[in-house]
Amino acid sequence: MRSQSGGERPVPLGPESLTWKYFGDWRGMLQGIWAGSMQNMPPGLGAGVEQHSIFFDERWQRLYRSLYPIGGVVFDGDRAEQTALQVRGYHDNIKGVDAKGRRYHALDPDTFYWAHATFFMGTILTADHFMGGLTEAQKRQLFTEHIQWYRLYGMSMKPVPQTWEDFQEYWRHMCTEVLEDNKATRDVLDLSNLGPPPYALWMPERVWSVFRRPIARGFVWLTVGLYEQPVRDLLGYTWTARDERLFRITGKVVDALFKLVPPRYRMHPRGRAGWDRALGRVAADSPLPQTPARNLPPLASRDDPKHYSP
């Protein structure tokens, strides 16, 4: 089968892949601040978020609704390419000039691939620290699968490293030579005004304020634990041997607790639906789960083509 551009149509990932096993697990939420901050640190991405995003007005809602199309590129089966092209389309008009006069566009191949690379590395980090760990062979397989997954976007493959070793060098180069300490990154890390998640909006502010500080400190601490040392240095964070021991213990506790949860309910709805179709629990052409209304963008932004708003 050939794609609209004349090349071979990309093949979506399926239940035989390791990505289906590790991506879409709710434990991935523990690296959400890591992913958001890392994505924003290249110059073009940081400027795009600062100038075009309303993320900081609706942190939880944006995070939760984004999981649906992003997860769909992995779990939507025969519809995954369509989902990927929708995700790509949200970025068509995100462009401009940053504070240093540098032009940027969200669909610049290097910029778009970096965001995908953080999803891949986020999967590696979640599995390594909160899901019992990965072997080197499993990391290599996940690397190969992340290329298969990326092809669905129809983007240039030029920025994509050819081997797992090449990717590790690419990641080291980005962390040491390219990433910047910018406003968009600091805004992601600033949880001082974090509101309650959409499913807890009933909670009075005076009650949420009691929980906000430890939740914020905990998420930032986990994020620093997931950073590479050059990123910690860039952002001015320290990480002690005691922090590392506590971080490893925390990961083991999270893994042990999740073993008590039935596997189907460890998954985000889009991932769960993918497994349900693959295992015959529902029809192969069943409607894809979409984000609930509580996660939708503000009314004034729902017709904006850069927002997923089903």
NORVEN-V892680 format. One record per residue. N is the residue number from 0. RES is the residue in three letters. SS is DSSP state (alpha for helix, beta for strand, coil for the rest). OMEGA is omega in radians with two decimals (none if undefined). D_FIRST is the distance of its C-alpha to the first C-alpha in Angstrom with 1 decimal. Layout:
BEGIN
N_RES_SS_OMEGA_D_FIRST ; N_RES_SS_OMEGA_D_FIRST
END
This chain:
BEGIN
0_MET_coil_-3.08_0.0 ; 1_ARG_beta_-3.14_3.8 ; 2_SER_coil_3.13_6.9 ; 3_GLN_coil_-3.13_10.0 ; 4_SER_coil_3.10_11.6 ; 5_GLY_coil_3.12_9.5 ; 6_GLY_coil_3.09_8.6 ; 7_GLU_beta_3.14_6.1 ; 8_ARG_coil_3.14_5.7 ; 9_PRO_coil_-3.10_8.9 ; 10_VAL_coil_3.13_9.7 ; 11_PRO_coil_3.06_12.8 ; 12_LEU_coil_-3.14_16.0 ; 13_GLY_coil_-3.04_17.5 ; 14_PRO_coil_3.08_21.0 ; 15_GLU_coil_-3.08_21.0 ; 16_SER_coil_3.02_21.1 ; 17_LEU_alpha_3.14_24.5 ; 18_THR_alpha_3.09_23.5 ; 19_TRP_alpha_-3.14_23.5 ; 20_LYS_alpha_-2.98_26.9 ; 21_TYR_alpha_-3.10_28.5 ; 22_PHE_coil_3.11_26.9 ; 23_GLY_coil_3.06_28.1 ; 24_ASP_beta_-3.10_31.4 ; 25_TRP_alpha_3.07_34.3 ; 26_ARG_alpha_3.08_36.0 ; 27_GLY_alpha_3.10_33.6 ; 28_MET_alpha_-3.13_36.0 ; 29_LEU_alpha_3.08_38.6 ; 30_GLN_alpha_-3.12_36.7 ; 31_GLY_alpha_3.12_36.1 ; 32_ILE_alpha_3.06_38.9 ; 33_TRP_alpha_-3.10_37.8 ; 34_ALA_alpha_-3.12_34.3 ; 35_GLY_alpha_-3.13_35.7 ; 36_SER_alpha_3.13_38.3 ; 37_MET_alpha_3.13_36.1 ; 38_GLN_alpha_-3.05_33.5 ; 39_ASN_alpha_-2.99_36.3 ; 40_MET_coil_2.97_37.9 ; 41_PRO_coil_-3.04_36.1 ; 42_PRO_alpha_-3.08_37.8 ; 43_GLY_alpha_-3.14_35.0 ; 44_LEU_alpha_3.12_34.0 ; 45_GLY_alpha_3.14_37.7 ; 46_ALA_alpha_3.13_38.5 ; 47_GLY_alpha_3.12_35.6 ; 48_VAL_alpha_-3.10_36.7 ; 49_GLU_alpha_-3.02_40.3 ; 50_GLN_alpha_-3.01_39.8 ; 51_HIS_alpha_-2.99_37.1 ; 52_SER_coil_2.96_37.0 ; 53_ILE_coil_-3.08_39.2 ; 54_PHE_alpha_-3.01_38.4 ; 55_PHE_alpha_3.03_42.0 ; 56_ASP_alpha_-3.05_43.1 ; 57_GLU_coil_-3.03_40.9 ; 58_ARG_alpha_-3.05_40.0 ; 59_TRP_alpha_-3.07_39.4 ; 60_GLN_alpha_-3.14_37.6 ; 61_ARG_alpha_-3.14_35.1 ; 62_LEU_alpha_-3.06_34.5 ; 63_TYR_alpha_-3.12_34.0 ; 64_ARG_alpha_-3.14_31.7 ; 65_SER_alpha_-3.14_29.5 ; 66_LEU_alpha_-3.08_28.7 ; 67_TYR_alpha_3.13_26.7 ; 68_PRO_alpha_3.13_23.9 ; 69_ILE_alpha_3.08_24.1 ; 70_GLY_alpha_-3.13_23.9 ; 71_GLY_alpha_3.11_21.1 ; 72_VAL_alpha_3.08_18.7 ; 73_VAL_alpha_-2.88_19.5 ; 74_PHE_alpha_-3.02_20.1 ; 75_ASP_coil_3.04_18.1 ; 76_GLY_alpha_-3.11_15.2 ; 77_ASP_alpha_-3.14_12.4 ; 78_ARG_alpha_-3.06_14.6 ; 79_ALA_alpha_3.13_15.1 ; 80_GLU_alpha_3.09_13.0 ; 81_GLN_alpha_3.10_15.0 ; 82_THR_alpha_-3.13_18.1 ; 83_ALA_alpha_3.14_17.6 ; 84_LEU_alpha_3.03_17.4 ; 85_GLN_alpha_3.11_20.5 ; 86_VAL_alpha_3.10_22.2 ; 87_ARG_alpha_-3.11_21.5 ; 88_GLY_alpha_3.12_22.9 ; 89_TYR_coil_-3.04_26.1 ; 90_HIS_coil_-3.02_26.9 ; 91_ASP_coil_-3.00_26.6 ; 92_ASN_coil_3.11_30.3 ; 93_ILE_coil_-3.08_31.7 ; 94_LYS_beta_3.14_33.5 ; 95_GLY_beta_3.14_37.0 ; 96_VAL_beta_-3.09_39.7 ; 97_ASP_coil_-3.05_41.1 ; 98_ALA_coil_3.13_44.9 ; 99_LYS_coil_3.10_45.0 ; 100_GLY_coil_-3.13_43.5 ; 101_ARG_coil_3.11_40.0 ; 102_ARG_beta_3.11_37.1 ; 103_TYR_beta_3.03_34.2 ; 104_HIS_beta_-3.10_30.9 ; 105_ALA_coil_3.14_29.0 ; 106_LEU_coil_2.92_25.7 ; 107_ASP_coil_-3.03_27.2 ; 108_PRO_alpha_3.13_24.7 ; 109_ASP_alpha_3.14_27.6 ; 110_THR_alpha_-3.10_28.8 ; 111_PHE_alpha_3.14_25.6 ; 112_TYR_alpha_-3.14_24.8 ; 113_TRP_alpha_3.12_28.3 ; 114_ALA_alpha_3.11_28.0 ; 115_HIS_alpha_3.13_24.9 ; 116_ALA_alpha_3.10_27.0 ; 117_THR_alpha_3.07_29.8 ; 118_PHE_alpha_3.11_27.6 ; 119_PHE_alpha_-3.14_26.6 ; 120_MET_alpha_3.06_30.3 ; 121_GLY_alpha_3.07_31.4 ; 122_THR_alpha_3.11_29.5 ; 123_ILE_alpha_-3.07_31.2 ; 124_LEU_alpha_3.12_34.6 ; 125_THR_alpha_-3.13_34.5 ; 126_ALA_alpha_-3.09_33.6 ; 127_ASP_alpha_-3.00_36.1 ; 128_HIS_alpha_-3.02_39.0 ; 129_PHE_alpha_-3.08_38.6 ; 130_MET_coil_3.03_36.5 ; 131_GLY_coil_3.07_38.3 ; 132_GLY_coil_-3.14_36.8 ; 133_LEU_coil_2.98_34.0 ; 134_THR_coil_3.09_34.2 ; 135_GLU_alpha_3.12_33.1 ; 136_ALA_alpha_3.12_30.3 ; 137_GLN_alpha_3.10_29.0 ; 138_LYS_alpha_3.10_29.2 ; 139_ARG_alpha_3.13_27.1 ; 140_GLN_alpha_3.10_24.4 ; 141_LEU_alpha_3.08_24.5 ; 142_PHE_alpha_3.13_24.2 ; 143_THR_alpha_-3.13_21.0 ; 144_GLU_alpha_-3.14_19.6 ; 145_HIS_alpha_3.05_20.8 ; 146_ILE_alpha_3.10_18.7 ; 147_GLN_alpha_3.13_15.5 ; 148_TRP_alpha_-3.08_16.9 ; 149_TYR_alpha_-3.13_17.8 ; 150_ARG_alpha_-3.10_14.4 ; 151_LEU_coil_-3.12_13.6 ; 152_TYR_coil_-3.12_16.4 ; 153_GLY_coil_3.13_14.8 ; 154_MET_coil_3.02_18.2 ; 155_SER_coil_3.12_19.4 ; 156_MET_coil_-3.07_19.3 ; 157_LYS_coil_-3.10_22.5 ; 158_PRO_coil_-2.98_24.9 ; 159_VAL_coil_3.10_23.2 ; 160_PRO_coil_-3.06_25.3 ; 161_GLN_coil_-3.08_23.9 ; 162_THR_coil_3.08_26.0 ; 163_TRP_alpha_3.10_28.0 ; 164_GLU_alpha_3.09_31.1 ; 165_ASP_alpha_3.13_29.8 ; 166_PHE_alpha_3.14_29.1 ; 167_GLN_alpha_3.08_32.6 ; 168_GLU_alpha_3.07_34.0 ; 169_TYR_alpha_-3.11_32.0 ; 170_TRP_alpha_3.11_33.4 ; 171_ARG_alpha_-3.14_36.9 ; 172_HIS_alpha_3.14_36.8 ; 173_MET_alpha_-3.07_35.7 ; 174_CYS_alpha_-3.06_38.4 ; 175_THR_alpha_-3.00_41.1 ; 176_GLU_alpha_-2.95_40.5 ; 177_VAL_alpha_-3.03_38.3 ; 178_LEU_coil_-3.11_38.9 ; 179_GLU_coil_3.01_41.8 ; 180_ASP_coil_-3.04_44.3 ; 181_ASN_coil_-3.07_43.7 ; 182_LYS_alpha_-3.11_44.7 ; 183_ALA_alpha_3.11_41.4 ; 184_THR_alpha_3.13_41.4 ; 185_ARG_alpha_3.11_45.0 ; 186_ASP_alpha_3.08_44.4 ; 187_VAL_alpha_-3.08_41.8 ; 188_LEU_alpha_3.14_44.4 ; 189_ASP_coil_-3.12_47.2 ; 190_LEU_coil_-3.04_47.2 ; 191_SER_coil_3.12_50.9 ; 192_ASN_coil_-3.11_50.1 ; 193_LEU_coil_3.09_47.2 ; 194_GLY_coil_3.11_47.4 ; 195_PRO_coil_3.08_46.7 ; 196_PRO_coil_-3.04_43.1 ; 197_PRO_alpha_-3.12_42.1 ; 198_TYR_alpha_3.13_43.0 ; 199_ALA_alpha_-3.13_46.5 ; 200_LEU_coil_3.09_47.5 ; 201_TRP_coil_-3.03_50.4 ; 202_MET_coil_3.09_52.0 ; 203_PRO_coil_-3.11_55.0 ; 204_GLU_alpha_-3.11_54.9 ; 205_ARG_alpha_3.10_58.0 ; 206_VAL_alpha_3.14_56.2 ; 207_TRP_alpha_-3.11_52.9 ; 208_SER_alpha_3.09_54.9 ; 209_VAL_alpha_-3.10_56.2 ; 210_PHE_alpha_-3.00_52.8 ; 211_ARG_alpha_-3.03_51.2 ; 212_ARG_alpha_3.13_53.0 ; 213_PRO_alpha_3.10_52.2 ; 214_ILE_alpha_3.14_48.6 ; 215_ALA_alpha_-3.14_48.2 ; 216_ARG_alpha_-3.13_50.0 ; 217_GLY_alpha_-3.14_47.9 ; 218_PHE_alpha_3.12_44.6 ; 219_VAL_alpha_3.12_45.7 ; 220_TRP_alpha_3.08_47.1 ; 221_LEU_alpha_-3.13_43.9 ; 222_THR_alpha_3.12_42.0 ; 223_VAL_alpha_3.09_44.5 ; 224_GLY_alpha_-3.13_44.0 ; 225_LEU_alpha_-3.14_40.3 ; 226_TYR_coil_2.87_40.8 ; 227_GLU_coil_-3.11_40.9 ; 228_GLN_alpha_3.10_44.5 ; 229_PRO_alpha_3.11_43.9 ; 230_VAL_alpha_3.04_42.7 ; 231_ARG_alpha_-3.13_45.7 ; 232_ASP_alpha_-3.14_47.9 ; 233_LEU_alpha_-3.07_46.3 ; 234_LEU_alpha_3.06_46.9 ; 235_GLY_coil_3.13_50.3 ; 236_TYR_coil_3.01_49.8 ; 237_THR_coil_-3.13_51.6 ; 238_TRP_coil_-3.04_50.4 ; 239_THR_coil_3.06_53.0 ; 240_ALA_alpha_3.09_53.1 ; 241_ARG_alpha_3.07_54.2 ; 242_ASP_alpha_-3.10_51.2 ; 243_GLU_alpha_3.11_48.9 ; 244_ARG_alpha_3.14_50.7 ; 245_LEU_alpha_3.13_50.5 ; 246_PHE_alpha_-3.14_46.8 ; 247_ARG_alpha_3.09_46.0 ; 248_ILE_alpha_3.12_48.2 ; 249_THR_alpha_3.12_46.5 ; 250_GLY_alpha_3.13_43.1 ; 251_LYS_alpha_3.11_44.4 ; 252_VAL_alpha_3.11_46.0 ; 253_VAL_alpha_-3.14_42.8 ; 254_ASP_alpha_-3.13_40.9 ; 255_ALA_alpha_-3.14_43.8 ; 256_LEU_alpha_-3.11_43.9 ; 257_PHE_alpha_3.07_40.2 ; 258_LYS_coil_3.11_40.5 ; 259_LEU_coil_-3.11_42.7 ; 260_VAL_coil_3.08_39.9 ; 261_PRO_coil_-3.05_37.6 ; 262_PRO_alpha_-3.10_34.2 ; 263_ARG_alpha_-3.07_32.5 ; 264_TYR_alpha_2.98_34.9 ; 265_ARG_alpha_-2.99_34.4 ; 266_MET_beta_2.96_31.0 ; 267_HIS_coil_-3.09_30.4 ; 268_PRO_alpha_-3.11_29.4 ; 269_ARG_alpha_3.07_25.8 ; 270_GLY_alpha_3.12_25.5 ; 271_ARG_alpha_3.13_27.7 ; 272_ALA_alpha_3.09_25.5 ; 273_GLY_alpha_3.10_22.4 ; 274_TRP_alpha_3.13_24.5 ; 275_ASP_alpha_3.10_25.9 ; 276_ARG_alpha_-3.10_22.5 ; 277_ALA_alpha_-3.10_21.5 ; 278_LEU_coil_3.08_25.0 ; 279_GLY_coil_3.10_25.1 ; 280_ARG_coil_3.08_27.9 ; 281_VAL_coil_-3.13_26.3 ; 282_ALA_coil_-3.11_23.6 ; 283_ALA_coil_-3.12_19.9 ; 284_ASP_coil_3.11_20.0 ; 285_SER_coil_3.11_23.3 ; 286_PRO_coil_3.12_24.1 ; 287_LEU_coil_3.08_23.6 ; 288_PRO_coil_3.08_27.0 ; 289_GLN_coil_-3.10_28.3 ; 290_THR_coil_3.09_31.3 ; 291_PRO_coil_-3.05_34.7 ; 292_ALA_alpha_-3.09_36.9 ; 293_ARG_alpha_-3.12_39.2 ; 294_ASN_alpha_-3.06_36.5 ; 295_LEU_coil_3.08_35.7 ; 296_PRO_coil_3.03_36.8 ; 297_PRO_coil_-3.06_40.2 ; 298_LEU_alpha_-3.08_40.4 ; 299_ALA_alpha_-3.07_40.8 ; 300_SER_alpha_-2.99_37.5 ; 301_ARG_coil_3.09_35.2 ; 302_ASP_coil_3.13_34.0 ; 303_ASP_coil_-3.06_33.4 ; 304_PRO_coil_3.13_29.7 ; 305_LYS_coil_-3.14_29.9 ; 306_HIS_coil_2.93_30.6 ; 307_TYR_coil_-3.09_28.6 ; 308_SER_coil_-3.05_30.7 ; 309_PRO_coil_none_29.2
END
